[in-house]
């Protein structure tokens, strides 16, 4: 593993498999009475969030605490950032506090890369979502969830549906899944597929029905209305009719096909409530798997992959 995790595209196949295999070991902790390892005792992990995301922040916090790290949560709202402090000054302040890892979520694409490349911190930088660019740990937890149900992802067909244009999850999944050998198809209206998508390692389609009938996994993306300053489709009803996953479309899926969603969901728009709550859905499992994957990332970045996973605290 490299020092930082900034992009899913930075991971080789060997790196990705190492994270997923390590996450499998971390996941086994959930079945133990004591769910805590001493691996990162004495290390400090800072959650530096310039953008709201309760789900991701709590997941990283739980992951760090289960590894016995000290955790500092830093939210931009109400902090010196809201008074005009720069990213550089914030990073230097955190470095002075002894941060070993900084988990960054930022509304500007490239902010974590800037933080890592400018040498403002001696610790590892983990991208927890930057603008509409990437969200690598989400892609890792999605791949982990698929692999637990489908086995090796080499040759598997994954369809990612919806607002690809504004989705950092779609980009990271496209890069990571292709690295793992999966065949990825992006489906959505032409207005919600980004310029340059032809250079991505994916297929594209505007027809959902023809794409899902051969899929091993279907991932529905949230329609990010907060990032839209113009109309990208005629109406919510029309979008749901053409690109929503409902009971009728679920009946078209092969029996083994998984349904995923990175959350939070717009129930009734990109996914119906009965599909979200069906036995096909692994959406809740994605959340729990996220803690194991982020534990693996923190462990590998801060301990080194050659360090054995230790016995849980309190066990012998």
Backbone as numpy.savetxt, mean C-alpha at the origin, in Angstrom:
# Nx Ny Nz CAx CAy CAz Cx Cy Cz
17.89 -5.72 0.78 17.04 -4.52 0.78 17.92 -3.26 0.78
17.43 -2.22 0.12 18.12 -0.94 0.15 17.87 -0.24 1.49
18.46 0.94 1.62 18.31 1.69 2.87 16.91 2.28 3.00
16.30 2.67 1.86 14.98 3.29 1.86 13.99 2.44 1.07
12.69 2.68 1.31 11.64 2.11 0.46 10.82 3.27 -0.07
11.11 3.67 -1.30 10.49 4.85 -1.89 9.53 4.49 -3.02
9.82 3.41 -3.72 9.01 3.01 -4.87 8.96 1.50 -4.97
7.80 0.98 -5.38 7.71 -0.46 -5.63 8.63 -0.87 -6.76
8.93 0.07 -7.66 9.82 -0.21 -8.77 11.26 -0.40 -8.35
11.61 0.01 -7.13 12.98 -0.16 -6.64 13.24 -1.59 -6.16
12.17 -2.36 -5.97 12.30 -3.71 -5.44 12.58 -4.71 -6.56
13.63 -5.48 -6.41 13.86 -6.59 -7.32 12.91 -7.72 -6.93
12.83 -8.74 -7.76 11.99 -9.88 -7.41 12.46 -10.51 -6.10
13.76 -10.61 -5.92 14.32 -11.19 -4.70 13.96 -10.34 -3.47
14.05 -9.02 -3.61 13.68 -8.12 -2.51 12.21 -8.31 -2.14
11.35 -8.32 -3.15 9.92 -8.43 -2.91 9.57 -9.75 -2.23
10.16 -10.84 -2.71 9.90 -12.15 -2.11 10.41 -12.20 -0.68
11.56 -11.56 -0.42 12.09 -11.51 0.94 11.12 -10.80 1.88
10.56 -9.66 1.43 9.59 -8.94 2.26 8.36 -9.81 2.51
7.85 -10.45 1.46 6.64 -11.26 1.60 6.87 -12.48 2.49
8.04 -13.11 2.35 8.35 -14.26 3.20 8.52 -13.84 4.66
9.17 -12.69 4.86 9.34 -12.18 6.23 8.00 -11.80 6.83
7.12 -11.21 6.01 5.78 -10.85 6.48 4.99 -12.09 6.90
5.23 -13.21 6.22 4.55 -14.45 6.60 4.95 -14.87 8.00
6.24 -14.71 8.32 6.69 -15.01 9.68 6.08 -14.04 10.69
6.04 -12.76 10.31 5.44 -11.76 11.20 3.94 -12.02 11.40
3.29 -12.48 10.34 1.85 -12.75 10.41 1.54 -13.85 11.42
2.47 -14.77 11.59 2.25 -15.87 12.54 2.18 -15.37 13.97
2.72 -14.16 14.22 2.63 -13.58 15.57 1.19 -13.35 16.00
0.31 -13.10 15.02 -1.09 -12.81 15.34 -1.76 -13.98 16.05
-1.23 -15.18 15.88 -1.82 -16.37 16.50 -1.19 -16.69 17.86
-0.22 -15.88 18.28 0.45 -16.13 19.55 -0.15 -15.29 20.66
-0.06 -15.75 21.89 -0.60 -14.96 23.02 0.08 -13.60 23.15
1.40 -13.58 22.92 2.16 -12.33 23.00 2.58 -11.94 21.59
2.16 -10.79 21.15 2.34 -10.39 19.75 3.46 -9.37 19.59
4.52 -9.52 20.37 5.56 -8.49 20.36 6.94 -9.13 20.27
7.78 -8.56 19.37 9.16 -8.99 19.21 10.10 -7.90 19.72
11.27 -8.27 20.24 12.23 -7.26 20.71 13.17 -6.75 19.62
12.87 -7.06 18.35 13.82 -6.83 17.26 14.28 -5.38 17.13
13.39 -4.41 17.35 13.76 -3.00 17.16 13.76 -2.23 18.48
13.99 -2.92 19.56 14.06 -2.24 20.86 15.17 -1.20 20.84
14.85 0.01 21.29 15.82 1.10 21.29 15.85 1.92 20.01
15.11 1.49 18.97 15.01 2.25 17.73 13.79 3.17 17.78
13.86 4.27 17.02 12.76 5.24 16.99 12.21 5.36 15.57
10.92 5.17 15.44 10.23 5.30 14.15 9.30 6.49 14.23
9.43 7.41 13.27 8.59 8.61 13.23 7.59 8.48 12.09
6.32 8.64 12.40 5.27 8.73 11.37 5.07 10.20 11.04
5.58 10.63 9.88 5.54 12.03 9.46 4.45 12.20 8.41
3.27 12.59 8.84 2.12 12.63 7.96 1.67 14.07 7.69
1.87 14.50 6.44 1.42 15.81 5.99 0.02 15.72 5.39
-0.52 14.52 5.34 -1.83 14.27 4.74 -2.55 13.27 5.63
-3.83 13.45 5.84 -4.59 12.57 6.70 -4.65 11.15 6.13
-4.45 10.18 6.99 -4.64 8.78 6.64 -4.58 7.95 7.91
-5.71 7.84 8.56 -5.75 7.12 9.84 -5.35 5.66 9.67
-5.85 5.02 8.61 -5.60 3.60 8.40 -4.10 3.30 8.26
-3.41 4.03 7.40 -1.99 3.76 7.17 -1.15 4.13 8.38
-1.45 5.26 9.01 -0.67 5.67 10.17 -0.79 4.67 11.31
-2.01 4.21 11.60 -2.21 3.25 12.68 -1.52 1.93 12.36
-1.56 1.54 11.09 -0.91 0.29 10.68 0.59 0.35 10.92
1.23 1.45 10.52 2.66 1.61 10.76 2.97 1.70 12.25
2.11 2.38 12.99 2.33 2.50 14.44 2.25 1.14 15.11
1.24 0.35 14.74 1.10 -0.99 15.31 2.29 -1.87 14.94
2.74 -1.76 13.69 3.88 -2.55 13.23 5.14 -2.23 14.03
5.42 -0.93 14.19 6.62 -0.52 14.92 6.56 -0.95 16.39
5.39 -0.80 17.01 5.26 -1.15 18.43 5.36 -2.66 18.64
4.88 -3.45 17.69 5.01 -4.90 17.82 6.46 -5.36 17.68
7.29 -4.51 17.10 8.73 -4.79 17.01 9.50 -4.12 18.15
8.75 -3.54 19.11 9.32 -2.91 20.31 10.03 -1.59 20.04
9.77 -0.96 18.89 10.35 0.35 18.61 9.57 1.44 19.34
10.25 2.57 19.58 9.56 3.75 20.08 8.95 4.48 18.88
7.74 4.99 19.04 7.02 5.61 17.93 6.67 7.05 18.26
6.98 7.94 17.31 6.58 9.34 17.41 5.63 9.64 16.25
4.43 10.07 16.55 3.47 10.45 15.51 3.50 11.96 15.32
3.77 12.38 14.09 3.89 13.81 13.76 2.86 14.13 12.70
1.88 14.95 13.05 0.87 15.38 12.08 1.11 16.84 11.73
1.02 17.15 10.44 1.32 18.52 9.99 0.34 19.53 10.55
-0.93 19.14 10.64 -1.94 20.07 11.16 -1.65 20.37 12.62
-1.61 21.64 12.94 -1.36 22.06 14.31 0.11 22.03 14.70
0.99 21.72 13.76 2.42 21.67 14.04 3.11 22.91 13.47
4.43 22.92 13.57 5.20 24.03 13.01 5.07 24.12 11.50
4.72 22.98 10.86 4.53 22.99 9.40 3.41 23.95 9.03
2.34 23.95 9.84 1.21 24.85 9.55 1.61 26.31 9.75
2.74 26.53 10.41 3.25 27.89 10.60 4.30 28.26 9.56
4.54 27.36 8.62 5.46 27.67 7.53 6.78 26.95 7.56
6.98 26.03 8.51 8.25 25.31 8.55 8.39 24.42 7.32
9.59 24.34 6.76 9.82 23.57 5.55 10.02 22.09 5.87
9.94 21.26 4.81 10.19 19.84 4.96 11.61 19.61 5.47
12.55 20.39 4.97 13.95 20.25 5.40 14.09 20.50 6.89
13.53 21.60 7.38 13.66 21.92 8.80 12.97 20.88 9.68
11.84 20.40 9.22 11.13 19.35 9.97 12.00 18.09 10.05
12.58 17.70 8.90 13.42 16.51 8.87 14.65 16.66 9.76
15.27 17.84 9.73 16.45 18.06 10.56 16.10 18.01 12.05
14.91 18.51 12.39 14.45 18.45 13.78 14.27 17.01 14.22
13.64 16.20 13.36 13.41 14.79 13.69 14.73 14.03 13.78
15.68 14.38 12.90 16.98 13.74 12.96 17.68 14.05 14.28
17.54 15.30 14.73 18.14 15.69 16.01 17.52 14.92 17.18
16.29 14.45 17.00 15.61 13.65 18.03 15.99 12.17 17.94
16.81 11.81 16.95 17.29 10.44 16.86 16.40 9.49 16.08
15.73 9.98 15.04 14.86 9.11 14.25 15.68 8.09 13.46
15.35 6.81 13.61 16.01 5.75 12.85 15.28 5.46 11.55
13.99 5.76 11.54 13.19 5.59 10.32 12.11 6.66 10.31
11.88 7.23 9.13 10.82 8.22 8.97 9.83 7.69 7.93
8.61 7.49 8.37 7.53 7.04 7.48 6.80 8.29 7.01
6.86 8.58 5.71 6.39 9.86 5.18 5.14 9.68 4.33
4.12 10.45 4.64 2.98 10.59 3.74 2.85 12.07 3.42
2.81 12.38 2.12 2.84 13.79 1.70 1.94 13.99 0.49
1.33 15.17 0.42 0.42 15.48 -0.69 1.17 15.76 -1.98
2.48 15.98 -1.92 3.26 16.27 -3.11 4.02 15.03 -3.58
3.86 14.69 -4.85 4.59 13.56 -5.41 6.09 13.84 -5.36
6.85 12.86 -4.89 8.30 13.01 -4.84 8.86 13.49 -3.52
8.01 13.88 -2.57 8.51 14.40 -1.30 9.38 13.39 -0.55
9.00 12.12 -0.45 9.88 11.16 0.24 11.22 11.00 -0.46
11.23 11.05 -1.80 12.48 10.95 -2.55 13.39 12.15 -2.23
12.79 13.32 -2.13 13.55 14.52 -1.79 14.15 14.39 -0.40
13.36 13.90 0.52 13.82 13.73 1.90 14.99 12.76 1.96
14.91 11.68 1.19 15.96 10.66 1.21 17.22 11.12 0.49
17.05 11.81 -0.64 18.21 12.18 -1.45 18.96 13.39 -0.93
18.29 14.23 -0.15 18.92 15.46 0.32 19.79 15.26 1.56
19.84 14.03 2.09 20.68 13.74 3.25 20.27 14.56 4.47
18.96 14.81 4.58 18.48 15.54 5.77 18.28 14.61 6.95
18.34 13.31 6.70 18.18 12.35 7.78 19.16 11.21 7.57
19.66 10.65 8.67 20.57 9.51 8.59 19.79 8.19 8.63
18.50 8.27 8.89 17.68 7.07 9.00 17.09 6.63 7.67
16.31 5.56 7.72 15.62 5.06 6.54 14.36 5.87 6.30
14.03 6.08 5.03 12.80 6.78 4.65 11.87 5.78 3.97
10.63 5.73 4.43 9.63 4.83 3.87 8.48 5.66 3.33
8.19 5.47 2.07 7.11 6.21 1.41 5.77 5.60 1.79
4.95 6.34 2.51 3.62 5.88 2.90 2.54 6.51 2.03
2.94 7.00 0.86 1.99 7.62 -0.07 2.41 9.04 -0.38
2.74 9.31 -1.65 3.12 10.68 -2.03 2.30 11.13 -3.23
1.43 12.09 -3.00 0.60 12.65 -4.06 -0.15 11.57 -4.81
-0.06 11.62 -6.14 -0.67 10.57 -6.97 0.41 9.64 -7.50
1.53 9.59 -6.83 2.69 8.85 -7.33 2.69 7.38 -6.91
3.05 7.10 -5.64 3.18 5.71 -5.23 2.78 5.47 -3.77
2.58 4.20 -3.46 2.27 3.74 -2.10 2.79 2.30 -2.01
4.12 2.12 -1.91 4.71 0.79 -2.06 4.29 -0.24 -1.01
4.09 0.17 0.25 3.71 -0.85 1.25 2.28 -1.33 1.03
1.42 -0.50 0.44 0.08 -0.96 0.10 0.16 -2.04 -0.98
1.02 -1.84 -1.98 1.20 -2.85 -3.02 1.75 -4.14 -2.43
2.67 -4.03 -1.48 3.23 -5.22 -0.85 2.17 -5.99 -0.07
1.31 -5.28 0.66 0.28 -5.98 1.42 -0.78 -6.58 0.49
-1.05 -5.92 -0.63 -1.98 -6.49 -1.61 -1.41 -7.78 -2.20
-0.12 -7.74 -2.57 0.53 -8.93 -3.13 0.59 -10.05 -2.09
0.85 -9.68 -0.85 0.90 -10.66 0.24 -0.45 -11.35 0.41
-1.52 -10.55 0.36 -2.87 -11.10 0.50 -3.19 -12.04 -0.65
-2.87 -11.63 -1.87 -3.11 -12.49 -3.03 -2.32 -13.79 -2.93
-1.06 -13.67 -2.54 -0.19 -14.85 -2.50 -0.68 -15.86 -1.47
-1.25 -15.39 -0.37 -1.75 -16.32 0.66 -2.91 -17.16 0.13
-3.67 -16.61 -0.81 -4.83 -17.33 -1.34 -4.52 -18.04 -2.66
-3.68 -17.44 -3.48 -3.45 -17.94 -4.84 -2.12 -18.66 -5.01
-1.23 -18.57 -4.01 0.10 -19.14 -4.17 0.98 -18.21 -4.99
1.95 -18.78 -5.67 2.88 -18.00 -6.49 2.10 -17.14 -7.48
2.46 -15.85 -7.57 1.74 -14.92 -8.44 2.22 -14.95 -9.89
3.26 -15.72 -10.16 3.79 -15.81 -11.52 2.71 -16.35 -12.46
2.34 -15.55 -13.46 1.32 -15.95 -14.43 -0.11 -15.65 -14.02
-0.31 -15.19 -12.81 -1.67 -14.85 -12.37 -2.14 -13.57 -13.05
-3.45 -13.46 -13.23 -4.03 -12.30 -13.90 -4.75 -11.42 -12.88
-4.30 -10.18 -12.78 -4.86 -9.23 -11.82 -5.45 -8.04 -12.58
-6.71 -7.73 -12.29 -7.38 -6.60 -12.92 -7.58 -5.50 -11.90
-7.09 -4.31 -12.20 -7.21 -3.15 -11.32 -8.16 -2.16 -11.98
-9.23 -1.79 -11.27 -10.35 -1.09 -11.89 -10.62 0.26 -11.26
-10.79 1.29 -12.11 -11.32 2.56 -11.62 -10.44 3.76 -11.86
-10.28 4.56 -10.81 -9.62 5.85 -10.89 -8.10 5.67 -10.84
-7.55 5.14 -11.92 -6.11 4.91 -11.99 -5.34 6.23 -12.01
-5.92 7.23 -12.63 -5.26 8.53 -12.80 -4.79 9.12 -11.47
-5.62 9.04 -10.45 -5.31 9.65 -9.16 -4.79 8.64 -8.13
-4.57 7.40 -8.56 -4.26 6.33 -7.61 -2.78 6.00 -7.54
-2.17 6.28 -6.39 -0.79 5.85 -6.16 -0.75 4.33 -5.95
-1.86 3.77 -5.45 -1.94 2.32 -5.24 -1.83 1.57 -6.56
-2.51 2.08 -7.60 -2.50 1.41 -8.90 -1.09 1.37 -9.48
-0.38 2.49 -9.39 0.98 2.54 -9.95 1.90 1.56 -9.22
1.87 1.57 -7.89 2.74 0.68 -7.13 2.40 -0.78 -7.38
1.10 -1.09 -7.47 0.70 -2.48 -7.74 1.13 -2.92 -9.13
0.99 -2.02 -10.10 1.40 -2.37 -11.47 2.88 -2.73 -11.51
3.71 -1.95 -10.82 5.15 -2.20 -10.81 5.50 -3.47 -10.05
4.94 -3.62 -8.86 5.31 -4.77 -8.02 4.78 -6.08 -8.58
3.52 -6.09 -8.99 2.93 -7.33 -9.49 3.61 -7.82 -10.76
4.00 -6.88 -11.61 4.72 -7.28 -12.83 6.10 -7.85 -12.47
6.74 -7.28 -11.45 8.02 -7.81 -10.97 7.86 -9.25 -10.47
6.71 -9.53 -9.86 6.44 -10.87 -9.32 5.89 -11.82 -10.39
5.78 -11.33 -11.63 5.38 -12.20 -12.73 3.92 -12.23 -13.06
3.11 -11.38 -12.40 1.67 -11.36 -12.69 1.39 -10.54 -13.95
0.26 -10.82 -14.57 -0.20 -10.07 -15.73 -1.27 -9.08 -15.25
-0.98 -7.79 -15.36 -1.85 -6.75 -14.81 -2.61 -6.05 -15.93
-3.92 -5.88 -15.73 -4.75 -5.12 -16.65 -5.41 -3.98 -15.90
-5.26 -2.77 -16.39 -5.91 -1.59 -15.81 -7.18 -1.30 -16.60
-8.29 -1.16 -15.88 -9.58 -0.92 -16.52 -10.20 0.36 -15.95
-10.69 1.22 -16.83 -11.35 2.43 -16.39 -11.75 3.26 -17.58
-12.50 4.33 -17.35 -12.83 5.23 -18.45 -11.57 5.90 -18.97
-11.53 6.27 -20.25 -10.33 6.90 -20.81 -9.85 8.12 -20.03
-10.79 8.85 -19.44 -10.43 10.06 -18.70 -9.71 9.76 -17.39
-9.80 8.51 -16.91 -9.18 8.15 -15.64 -7.99 7.21 -15.79
-7.48 7.10 -17.03 -6.22 6.41 -17.25 -5.16 7.46 -17.56
-4.03 7.44 -16.87 -3.05 8.53 -16.99 -2.33 8.57 -18.33
-1.90 9.76 -18.70 -1.02 9.92 -19.86 0.28 9.16 -19.58
0.74 8.42 -20.56 1.97 7.66 -20.37 1.77 6.25 -19.87
0.50 5.84 -19.68 0.24 4.50 -19.14 0.75 3.42 -20.09
0.93 3.76 -21.35 1.45 2.79 -22.32 2.85 2.32 -21.97
3.57 3.13 -21.19 4.93 2.76 -20.79 4.95 1.89 -19.53
3.79 1.72 -18.88 3.72 0.87 -17.69 3.72 -0.59 -18.12
4.15 -1.50 -17.25 4.16 -2.93 -17.60 2.79 -3.57 -17.44
1.78 -3.04 -18.14 0.39 -3.47 -17.97 -0.33 -3.49 -19.32
-1.51 -4.13 -19.32 -2.47 -3.99 -20.41 -3.52 -2.99 -19.94
-4.23 -2.37 -20.87 -5.31 -1.46 -20.50 -6.59 -1.85 -21.25
-7.73 -1.51 -20.64 -9.02 -1.81 -21.27 -10.05 -0.82 -20.74
-11.07 -0.58 -21.54 -12.19 0.26 -21.11 -13.42 -0.60 -20.80
-13.31 -1.91 -21.00 -14.45 -2.82 -20.85 -14.24 -3.74 -19.65
-14.98 -3.51 -18.59 -14.79 -4.27 -17.35 -15.25 -5.71 -17.50
-16.42 -5.93 -18.10 -16.98 -7.28 -18.17 -16.05 -8.27 -18.86
-15.43 -7.85 -19.96 -14.55 -8.76 -20.70 -13.24 -9.01 -19.97
-12.86 -8.11 -19.07 -11.59 -8.25 -18.36 -11.69 -9.15 -17.15
-12.81 -9.07 -16.42 -12.88 -9.78 -15.14 -13.13 -11.28 -15.30
-13.65 -11.71 -16.44 -14.00 -13.12 -16.60 -12.77 -14.03 -16.59
-11.59 -13.46 -16.79 -10.37 -14.27 -16.80 -9.41 -13.86 -15.68
-9.92 -13.20 -14.65 -9.07 -12.66 -13.59 -8.96 -13.61 -12.40
-7.77 -13.64 -11.82 -7.56 -14.35 -10.56 -7.81 -13.43 -9.37
-7.68 -12.13 -9.59 -7.95 -11.14 -8.54 -8.43 -9.85 -9.21
-9.41 -9.22 -8.58 -9.95 -7.95 -9.07 -9.81 -6.93 -7.95
-9.10 -5.86 -8.21 -8.91 -4.80 -7.22 -9.68 -3.56 -7.66
-10.63 -3.14 -6.83 -11.41 -1.94 -7.12 -10.75 -0.74 -6.45
-10.62 0.34 -7.17 -10.01 1.56 -6.65 -11.07 2.58 -6.25
-10.78 3.32 -5.20 -11.69 4.39 -4.78 -11.70 5.53 -5.79
-12.87 6.03 -6.10 -12.98 7.23 -6.93 -12.62 8.42 -6.04
-11.50 9.08 -6.33 -10.96 10.12 -5.46 -11.50 11.49 -5.86
-12.72 11.74 -5.46 -13.37 12.99 -5.84 -12.65 14.22 -5.30
-11.96 14.05 -4.17 -11.26 15.21 -3.58 -10.10 15.67 -4.44
-9.62 14.82 -5.35 -8.52 15.19 -6.24 -9.02 15.63 -7.60
-10.33 15.64 -7.80 -10.88 15.99 -9.11 -11.40 17.42 -9.12
-10.88 18.22 -10.02 -11.35 19.60 -10.14 -12.17 19.80 -11.40
-12.54 18.70 -12.04 -13.40 18.77 -13.21 -14.14 17.45 -13.33
-15.04 17.37 -14.27 -15.83 16.16 -14.44 -15.09 15.13 -15.29
-14.84 13.95 -14.72 -14.15 12.90 -15.43 -15.10 11.83 -15.96
-16.36 11.87 -15.53 -17.38 10.95 -16.02 -18.75 11.61 -15.83
-19.76 11.19 -16.59 -21.05 11.90 -16.60 -21.72 12.00 -15.24
-21.74 10.89 -14.47 -22.41 10.89 -13.17 -21.94 9.68 -12.37
-22.19 9.73 -11.06 -21.83 8.60 -10.21 -22.60 7.35 -10.63
-23.85 7.54 -11.02 -24.67 6.39 -11.43 -24.12 5.75 -12.70
-23.71 6.57 -13.65 -23.16 6.06 -14.89 -21.81 5.35 -14.64
-21.00 5.93 -13.77 -19.72 5.30 -13.44 -19.96 3.93 -12.82
-20.90 3.87 -11.87 -21.19 2.61 -11.19 -21.70 1.56 -12.17
-22.52 1.99 -13.12 -23.08 1.07 -14.10 -21.99 0.45 -14.97
-21.01 1.24 -15.34 -19.98 0.76 -16.27 -18.75 0.18 -15.58
-18.42 0.71 -14.38 -17.16 0.29 -13.77 -17.29 -0.14 -12.31
-18.51 -0.29 -11.82 -18.71 -0.75 -10.46 -18.79 -2.27 -10.40
-18.34 -2.86 -9.30 -18.43 -4.31 -9.11 -19.65 -4.60 -8.25
-20.68 -5.17 -8.88 -21.91 -5.49 -8.19 -22.15 -7.00 -8.24
-23.32 -7.43 -7.77 -23.62 -8.86 -7.71 -23.62 -9.50 -9.09
-24.16 -8.80 -10.08 -24.20 -9.35 -11.44 -22.79 -9.60 -11.95
-21.91 -8.62 -11.77 -20.53 -8.80 -12.26 -19.78 -9.84 -11.43
-20.06 -9.90 -10.14 -19.37 -10.88 -9.32 -19.69 -12.31 -9.80
-20.90 -12.50 -10.34 -21.29 -13.81 -10.85 -20.48 -14.21 -12.09
-19.85 -13.22 -12.74 -19.04 -13.50 -13.92 -17.64 -13.99 -13.55
-17.24 -13.79 -12.31 -15.88 -14.12 -11.89 -15.69 -15.63 -11.77
-14.51 -16.12 -12.10 -14.18 -17.52 -11.80 -14.33 -17.79 -10.30
-14.56 -19.03 -9.93 -14.88 -19.36 -8.54 -13.79 -18.97 -7.55
-12.51 -18.96 -8.00 -11.40 -18.71 -7.08 -11.02 -17.23 -7.01
-11.65 -16.38 -7.80 -11.21 -14.98 -7.92 -11.41 -14.20 -6.62
-10.39 -13.44 -6.24 -10.43 -12.61 -5.05 -10.93 -11.21 -5.41
-11.58 -10.56 -4.45 -11.97 -9.16 -4.59 -11.22 -8.34 -3.54
-10.50 -7.33 -4.01 -9.69 -6.49 -3.12 -10.10 -5.02 -3.27
-9.78 -4.24 -2.26 -9.98 -2.78 -2.30 -9.02 -2.18 -1.28
-8.21 -1.18 -1.66 -7.25 -0.60 -0.72 -7.90 0.25 0.37
-9.17 0.64 0.18 -9.87 1.43 1.17 -9.40 2.88 1.19
-10.21 3.75 1.76 -11.60 3.51 2.17 -12.51 3.37 0.95
-13.61 2.65 1.13 -14.50 2.34 0.01 -15.63 3.36 -0.13
-16.02 3.60 -1.36 -17.29 4.28 -1.65 -18.32 3.19 -1.94
-18.95 2.68 -0.91 -19.92 1.60 -1.11 -21.07 2.11 -1.98
-21.44 1.30 -2.95 -22.51 1.69 -3.84 -22.04 2.41 -5.08
-20.73 2.74 -5.13 -20.20 3.39 -6.32 -19.25 2.45 -7.04
-18.00 2.32 -6.55 -17.09 1.40 -7.23 -17.29 -0.05 -6.80
-17.96 -0.25 -5.66 -18.22 -1.60 -5.17 -19.52 -1.60 -4.38
-20.36 -2.61 -4.61 -21.62 -2.67 -3.88 -21.38 -3.28 -2.50
-22.28 -3.02 -1.58 -22.12 -3.49 -0.20 -22.09 -5.01 -0.12
-22.95 -5.68 -0.91 -22.98 -7.14 -0.82 -21.70 -7.77 -1.36
-21.06 -7.15 -2.35 -19.79 -7.66 -2.85 -18.68 -7.41 -1.82
-18.66 -6.22 -1.23 -17.64 -5.87 -0.24 -17.68 -6.81 0.96
-18.87 -7.28 1.29 -19.05 -8.13 2.47 -19.15 -9.62 2.12
-18.91 -9.97 0.87 -19.07 -11.35 0.43 -17.88 -12.22 0.82
-18.02 -13.53 0.62 -16.93 -14.45 0.93 -15.76 -14.30 -0.05
-16.02 -13.70 -1.20 -14.95 -13.44 -2.17 -14.03 -12.32 -1.70
-14.55 -11.45 -0.88 -13.82 -10.24 -0.48 -12.75 -10.56 0.56
-11.54 -10.00 0.35 -10.45 -10.12 1.32 -10.05 -8.74 1.82
-11.01 -7.81 1.78 -10.72 -6.41 2.11 -10.32 -6.25 3.57
-11.03 -6.91 4.48 -10.68 -6.83 5.91 -9.34 -7.50 6.15
-9.08 -8.59 5.47 -7.81 -9.29 5.60 -6.65 -8.42 5.14
-6.88 -7.59 4.11 -5.83 -6.68 3.64 -5.36 -5.79 4.78
-6.28 -5.32 5.60 -5.93 -4.42 6.70 -5.04 -5.13 7.72
-5.44 -6.34 8.12 -4.63 -7.07 9.10 -3.28 -7.48 8.51
-3.26 -7.83 7.23 -2.00 -8.18 6.58 -1.06 -6.98 6.47
-1.65 -5.78 6.43 -0.84 -4.57 6.33 0.11 -4.41 7.50
-0.32 -4.79 8.69 0.56 -4.68 9.86 1.74 -5.63 9.72
1.49 -6.87 9.29 2.58 -7.84 9.12 3.57 -7.39 8.06
3.07 -6.86 6.95 3.96 -6.42 5.87 4.80 -5.23 6.32
4.19 -4.30 7.03 4.95 -3.13 7.50 5.93 -3.51 8.60
5.60 -4.51 9.40 6.59 -5.05 10.34 7.79 -5.59 9.57
7.53 -6.32 8.51 8.61 -6.90 7.71 9.49 -5.82 7.11
8.88 -4.77 6.58 9.64 -3.67 5.97 10.51 -2.98 7.01
9.94 -2.63 8.16 10.71 -1.98 9.21 11.84 -2.88 9.70
11.53 -4.13 9.88 12.54 -5.08 10.37 13.71 -5.21 9.39
13.39 -5.36 8.11 14.45 -5.55 7.12 15.28 -4.29 6.91
14.65 -3.11 6.97 15.38 -1.87 6.78 16.24 -1.52 7.98
15.74 -1.78 9.17 16.43 -1.32 10.38 17.32 -2.38 11.03
17.02 -3.65 10.79 17.82 -4.71 11.40 18.78 -5.36 10.43
18.42 -5.35 9.14 19.21 -6.07 8.16 18.64 -7.46 7.96
18.57 -7.90 6.72 17.91 -9.17 6.42 18.66 -10.37 6.95
19.92 -10.18 7.39 20.69 -11.31 7.89 20.51 -11.53 9.39
19.69 -10.70 10.03 19.44 -10.83 11.45 18.24 -11.73 11.67
18.38 -12.84 12.45 17.24 -13.74 12.65 16.11 -13.07 13.41
14.90 -13.48 13.12 13.75 -12.97 13.85 13.77 -13.57 15.25
13.71 -12.70 16.24 13.89 -13.14 17.63 12.60 -13.67 18.23
12.76 -14.29 19.41 11.62 -14.83 20.14 10.76 -13.68 20.66
9.42 -13.80 20.60 8.57 -12.76 21.13 8.88 -12.43 22.59
8.68 -11.17 22.94 8.89 -10.72 24.31 8.04 -11.54 25.25
8.65 -12.07 26.31 7.89 -12.83 27.29 7.82 -14.31 27.00
8.32 -14.76 25.81 8.33 -16.17 25.50 9.75 -16.69 25.53
9.90 -17.96 25.70 11.23 -18.57 25.74 11.21 -19.90 25.01
